[in-house]
Amino acid sequence: MSTMPTNNSVKKIPKIKIAKLDWSKLNLRKVNSMTILAILSYLYILVIIPIIFGSKKPFIQYHTRQGMALLIVWVLFAFSFYLPVAPWIFALFIVVCIIVGIINVVTGHERPLPLIGKLAIK
């Protein structure tokens, strides 16, 4: 006697329909030097590049200030390794801030980063 299921008892898995992303509705900025400099301001020590090359444009200045605040948090992150759970929290917070900052740059917005953005504006 075989315990193999018959063809009638096998359930078929339904196919998942994934909608295609319509890039025309995203309202993305055109990639130019201003966008690249603003993105670099969120990548740790590379914040120096926008400070040197793009300090006159308000859009770059805003994101550079946000990136400098994020760099300060990153330096504090280095000292958090002496505490038990803090490195994981800092690491997750920094990654979320980097992603939020780059999304703000690509969409052309000047929104503050979570928790540290308001301090960077002052």
Beta strands, then each sheet from edge to edge (+ up, - down):
end
